[in-house]
Amino acid sequence: MSALPLAFGEPLLSAAIRTVPEDFQVDELSAFEATGEGEHLLLEIRKRGANTVAVAKRLAQWAGIPEMGVSYAGQKDRHAVTTQRFSVHLPKRVSPDIATLESDEIHVVSATWHNRKLQRGALAGNRFRLVLRDVQGDVAAIDARLQTIAARGLPNWFGEQRFGRDGGNVPAALAMFGGRRVRQDQRSMLLSAARSALFNRVLAARVEQGNWDRPLEGEVWMLDGSRSVFGPEPMSEVLAERLARFDIHPSGPLWGVGELRSTGEALALESAALADEQALALRAGLEAAGLKQERRSLRLRPALLQHQWLQPDVLEISFALPPGCYATAVLHELGTITDASQALAAS
């Protein structure tokens, strides 16, 4: 993300994150209450230093069922302490001993029955607690930047996780569009990376022009907390008031088949941002794959954003984000953050 523009001025700090897994804590926010009946065992699991897929495989082995019988709402970081739900399909409602799941990596917080398989995306969002260490920068300026983010929100970037190691998912998507065969799960990941790259290009153009959080002529609006869009329609006092209270946001394209919904100035910007050779190849590949035109909010407002200095060079930041939004977007607006877990893995 270091190549992406900043919305609020120059970088203010350098720091390290994930020096230990506890420096990156994520708690999934549930979208529903368990029914207490049914044949799906709903487990809330706190994991440390383990990725979601590995935990799902462990649950399948524990339950003696195929891996497809285990599901989760979203993937969580490996180099972190995270809490999330899994569902395990047990038609006979006979659960193996939950205590045998306990390890240094896995702790079962709760277990209850539910009448449906846990679907991808079935969460209300995620709550983050991040600790930055070895912080170098002016404390007053950093405090002010975080206050600005709390008040104005920030650009809703797709984070670097979407693009794979060293950003390799986009070149891999281009190779797939050129005829390289990939597994079905890889295909879905690469299609998402291609879409995300195009969206970030449009958002980068609007950040550079300073209009990522204000309307252009021909704007398509997205309702906060929803995928619903409306417009374009002429700017009005009502729309301005809704924009100011974060009820609606400007939006950008998630590419697919069909015409862009935007018009006028907004359409011209989106078309220009996606006109080079690589962007055209990604667009063509997504259209050939049958994805439809959709939209995503250009603006993100972290909820309950708070921060405190634990030591003169240790900064704790906490906030909550909607599903599909990235904590790295918040960190990007502060400065250069080194991921200590990557450095350890490379050594």
Rosetta blueprint (number, residue, H / E / L):
1 M L
2 S L
3 A L
4 L L
5 P L
6 L L
7 A L
8 F L
9 G L
10 E L
11 P L
12 L L
13 L E
14 S E
15 A E
16 A E
17 I E
18 R L
19 T L
20 V L
21 P H
22 E H
23 D H
24 F E
25 Q E
26 V E
27 D E
28 E E
29 L E
30 S E
31 A L
32 F L
33 E L
34 A L
35 T L
36 G L
37 E L
38 G L
39 E L
40 H E
41 L E
42 L E
43 L E
44 E E
45 I E
46 R E
47 K E
48 R E
49 G L
50 A L
51 N L
52 T H
53 V H
54 A H
55 V H
56 A H
57 K H
58 R H
59 L H
60 A H
61 Q H
62 W H
63 A H
64 G L
65 I L
66 P L
67 E H
68 M H
69 G H
70 V E
71 S E
72 Y E
73 A L
74 G L
75 Q L
76 K L
77 D L
78 R L
79 H L
80 A L
81 V E
82 T E
83 T E
84 Q E
85 R E
86 F E
87 S E
88 V E
89 H E
90 L L
91 P L
92 K L
93 R L
94 V L
95 S L
96 P L
97 D L
98 I H
99 A H
100 T H
101 L H
102 E L
103 S L
104 D L
105 E L
106 I E
107 H E
108 V E
109 V E
110 S E
111 A E
112 T E
113 W E
114 H E
115 N L
116 R L
117 K L
118 L L
119 Q L
120 R L
121 G L
122 A L
123 L E
124 A E
125 G E
126 N E
127 R E
128 F E
129 R E
130 L E
131 V E
132 L E
133 R E
134 D E
135 V E
136 Q E
137 G E
138 D L
139 V H
140 A H
141 A H
142 I H
143 D H
144 A H
145 R H
146 L H
147 Q H
148 T H
149 I H
150 A H
151 A H
152 R H
153 G L
154 L E
155 P E
156 N L
157 W L
158 F L
159 G L
160 E H
161 Q H
162 R H
163 F H
164 G L
165 R H
166 D H
167 G H
168 G L
169 N H
170 V H
171 P H
172 A H
173 A H
174 L H
175 A H
176 M H
177 F H
178 G L
179 G L
180 R L
181 R L
182 V L
183 R L
184 Q H
185 D H
186 Q H
187 R H
188 S H
189 M H
190 L H
191 L H
192 S H
193 A H
194 A H
195 R H
196 S H
197 A H
198 L H
199 F H
200 N H
201 R H
202 V H
203 L H
204 A H
205 A H
206 R H
207 V H
208 E H
209 Q H
210 G L
211 N L
212 W L
213 D L
214 R L
215 P L
216 L L
217 E L
218 G L
219 E L
220 V L
221 W E
222 M E
223 L E
224 D L
225 G L
226 S L
227 R L
228 S L
229 V E
230 F E
231 G L
232 P L
233 E L
234 P L
235 M L
236 S L
237 E H
238 V H
239 L H
240 A H
241 E H
242 R H
243 L H
244 A H
245 R L
246 F L
247 D L
248 I E
249 H E
250 P E
251 S E
252 G E
253 P E
254 L E
255 W L
256 G L
257 V E
258 G L
259 E L
260 L L
261 R L
262 S L
263 T L
264 G H
265 E H
266 A H
267 L H
268 A H
269 L H
270 E H
271 S H
272 A H
273 A H
274 L L
275 A L
276 D L
277 E H
278 Q H
279 A H
280 L H
281 A H
282 L H
283 R H
284 A H
285 G H
286 L H
287 E H
288 A H
289 A L
290 G L
291 L L
292 K E
293 Q L
294 E E
295 R E
296 R E
297 S E
298 L L
299 R E
300 L E
301 R L
302 P L
303 A E
304 L E
305 L E
306 Q E
307 H E
308 Q E
309 W E
310 L E
311 Q E
312 P L
313 D L
314 V E
315 L E
316 E E
317 I E
318 S E
319 F E
320 A E
321 L E
322 P L
323 P L
324 G L
325 C L
326 Y L
327 A H
328 T H
329 A H
330 V H
331 L H
332 H H
333 E L
334 L L
335 G E
336 T E
337 I E
338 T E
339 D E
340 A H
341 S H
342 Q H
343 A H
344 L H
345 A H
346 A H
347 S L
